[in-house]
């Protein structure tokens, strides 16, 4: 990742996001002075499910998976996070412990805002608190849809949907096709809610159909419209 430089909130390219974009200049100064920024390597854990929820995490750089452990100990990816996204806010607001874990999918930089400082802004800024409630409602809606799809959609359709999620989440604005990213077969299976072998077999089918290309862990989406047709077959 190169030399680490502590991000400045006032100059952060992500400050216009739905949450930090609600902050006044003096609030950004306050947050910037109290936050802690840290770089993480690919595979490194940012926070752990069951650990005390000590604050809010804001992604400055990189791609991150947010996971939850099932009763059988298997990991399910419940969300993907990119630059400008915040993580852990549900747990900070409603729980004393994190209900999920966050792990770097690539080298990344994440800023940590202590719980007390987060609540100071939340209590004094109506726009900030309203935006946070909207984010929570959106996250709940997405979780409900994911639960229904896991219950009723065939695996092939869920895999197409997962690849589209990667495409829409991590593709840069204006970035031309094809879109590529490295993701392990284990992570892809965890995102879909299936076995690694099943995800690998279906990827091969998509590759034969010319919808995607693969090379090692790299997945390249060639035809997003093809994935959309497959994902919407049972809707």
C-alpha positions in Angstrom: 0.0 0.0 0.0 3.0 2.3 0.3 3.7 4.8 3.0 0.8 5.3 5.4 -0.5 8.8 5.7 -3.2 9.5 8.3 -6.4 10.7 6.4 -7.7 14.1 7.2 -11.6 14.2 7.4 -11.8 17.7 5.9 -9.9 16.6 2.8 -11.2 13.1 2.6 -12.7 12.3 -0.9 -15.4 10.3 0.9 -16.6 13.2 3.2 -19.6 13.9 0.9 -21.1 10.5 1.7 -24.6 10.2 3.3 -23.3 10.3 6.8 -20.1 12.4 7.0 -21.7 14.8 4.4 -24.1 15.8 7.2 -21.3 17.1 9.4 -20.5 20.7 9.9 -16.9 21.9 9.5 -16.3 22.1 13.3 -17.7 18.6 13.7 -15.3 17.3 11.1 -12.5 19.0 12.9 -13.6 17.3 16.1 -13.9 13.9 14.5 -10.6 14.3 12.7 -8.8 15.2 16.0 -10.2 12.2 17.9 -10.3 9.4 15.4 -7.6 6.7 14.9 -6.6 5.6 11.4 -5.1 2.2 10.7 -3.9 0.3 7.7 -4.9 -3.4 7.4 -3.5 -6.1 5.2 -5.6 -8.4 3.1 -7.2 -11.0 5.4 -6.7 -9.0 8.5 -9.6 -8.6 10.9 -10.8 -5.1 11.6 -13.3 -5.9 14.3 -14.6 -9.2 15.8 -18.1 -10.4 16.3 -18.8 -10.6 20.1 -16.2 -8.0 21.0 -17.2 -4.8 22.7 -18.6 -2.3 20.2 -16.3 0.6 21.0 -16.9 2.8 18.0 -17.7 3.5 14.4 -15.5 2.4 11.5 -15.2 4.4 8.3 -13.6 2.9 5.2 -11.0 5.3 3.7 -9.5 2.9 1.2 -10.1 -0.7 0.2 -12.7 -3.5 0.0 -14.0 -5.2 3.1 -16.4 -8.1 3.9 -18.7 -8.0 6.8 -19.5 -11.5 8.1 -21.6 -13.3 10.7 -21.0 -16.8 12.1 -23.8 -19.4 11.8 -24.7 -22.0 14.4 -22.5 -24.5 12.6 -19.6 -22.1 12.8 -19.6 -21.4 9.1 -19.1 -17.8 7.9 -21.8 -15.9 6.0 -20.9 -12.7 4.2 -23.8 -10.3 5.0 -22.5 -7.1 3.5 -19.7 -5.7 1.4 -18.0 -2.3 2.3 -16.0 0.1 0.1 -14.5 3.6 0.4 -16.8 6.0 2.2 -18.9 3.3 3.9 -19.3 3.0 7.6 -19.4 -0.2 9.6 -20.5 -1.2 13.1 -23.1 1.6 13.5 -25.9 -0.8 14.3 -24.0 -2.4 17.1 -22.8 0.9 18.5 -26.4 2.2 18.6 -28.3 -0.9 19.7 -25.8 -3.3 21.3 -22.8 -3.5 23.6 -21.0 -6.0 21.4 -20.4 -6.2 17.6 -22.9 -8.5 16.0 -20.7 -9.0 12.9 -17.0 -9.2 12.0 -15.2 -7.2 9.4 -12.2 -8.5 7.4 -10.1 -6.8 4.7 -10.6 -8.3 1.2 -7.5 -6.3 0.1 -5.1 -3.9 1.8 -7.1 -1.0 3.2 -7.2 2.0 5.5 -10.0 2.3 8.1 -10.7 5.2 10.5 -12.1 4.5 13.9 -14.3 7.0 15.7 -14.7 6.3 19.5 -18.2 5.6 20.7 -18.4 8.7 22.9 -17.3 11.0 20.1 -19.8 9.4 17.7 -22.6 9.9 20.2 -21.7 13.5 20.7 -22.2 14.2 17.0 -25.3 12.0 16.8 -27.0 13.9 19.6 -26.2 17.4 18.4 -26.7 17.0 14.6 -30.3 16.2 13.5 -29.2 15.6 9.9 -26.5 13.2 11.0 -28.9 11.2 13.2 -31.6 11.1 10.5 -29.1 9.9 7.9 -28.0 7.2 10.3 -31.6 6.0 10.8 -32.1 5.9 7.1 -28.9 3.8 6.7 -30.1 1.4 9.4 -33.5 1.0 7.6 -31.8 0.4 4.3 -29.5 -2.2 5.9 -32.5 -3.9 7.5 -34.3 -4.0 4.1 -31.3 -5.5 2.4 -30.9 -8.1 5.1 -34.6 -9.1 4.7 -34.2 -9.5 0.9 -31.0 -11.5 1.3 -32.8 -13.8 3.8 -35.7 -14.4 1.3 -33.3 -15.1 -1.5 -31.3 -17.6 0.5 -34.5 -19.4 1.4 -36.2 -19.4 -2.1 -33.7 -18.6 -4.9 -31.8 -21.4 -6.6 -28.0 -21.3 -6.1 -27.3 -20.4 -9.8 -29.5 -17.3 -9.5 -27.9 -16.4 -6.2 -24.4 -16.6 -7.6 -25.4 -14.3 -10.5 -26.8 -11.9 -8.0 -23.7 -12.1 -5.9 -21.5 -11.3 -8.9 -23.7 -8.3 -9.7 -23.4 -7.2 -6.1 -19.6 -7.2 -6.4 -19.9 -5.3 -9.7 -22.2 -2.6 -8.4 -20.4 -2.2 -5.0 -16.8 -2.1 -6.1 -16.9 -0.8 -9.7 -15.7 2.8 -9.8 -18.0 5.5 -11.3 -17.4 5.7 -15.0 -15.2 2.6 -15.0 -15.5 0.9 -18.4 -16.2 -2.8 -18.8 -14.9 -5.4 -18.2 -14.9 -5.2 -14.4 -12.4 -7.4 -12.6 -11.6 -8.2 -8.9 -9.9 -10.9 -6.9 -12.2 -12.9 -4.7 -11.5 -16.3 -3.3 -13.9 -19.1 -4.1 -14.5 -19.5 -0.3 -15.6 -15.9 0.0 -17.8 -16.2 -3.1 -19.5 -19.3 -1.7 -19.9 -17.5 1.7 -21.6 -14.6 -0.1 -23.9 -16.9 -2.0 -24.6 -19.3 1.0 -23.4 -22.5 -0.7 -20.5 -24.9 -0.8 -17.2 -23.9 -2.4 -17.4 -26.7 -4.9 -20.9 -25.6 -6.0 -19.8 -22.0 -6.5 -16.7 -23.2 -8.5 -18.8 -25.4 -10.8 -21.4 -22.6 -11.5 -18.6 -20.1 -12.2 -17.3 -22.5 -14.8 -20.8 -22.6 -16.4 -20.9 -18.8 -16.5 -17.5 -18.8 -18.1 -18.5 -21.3 -20.8 -21.5 -19.1 -21.5 -19.2 -16.1 -22.0 -20.7 -14.1 -19.2 -17.5 -14.0 -17.1 -13.9 -14.8 -17.4 -11.6 -16.2 -14.6 -7.9 -16.5 -13.9 -6.9 -17.8 -10.5 -8.9 -15.8 -8.0 -9.6 -13.0 -10.5 -13.2 -12.9 -11.7 -13.9 -10.6 -14.7 -17.5 -9.7 -15.5 -18.0 -9.5 -19.3 -21.8 -9.3 -19.6 -23.6 -7.8 -16.6 -26.9 -8.0 -18.5 -26.4 -11.8 -18.8 -26.0 -12.0 -15.0 -29.1 -9.8 -14.5 -31.2 -12.1 -16.7 -30.1 -15.2 -14.6 -30.6 -13.4 -11.3 -34.1 -12.3 -12.1 -35.4 -15.7 -13.4 -37.3 -16.4 -10.1 -38.5 -12.8 -9.3 
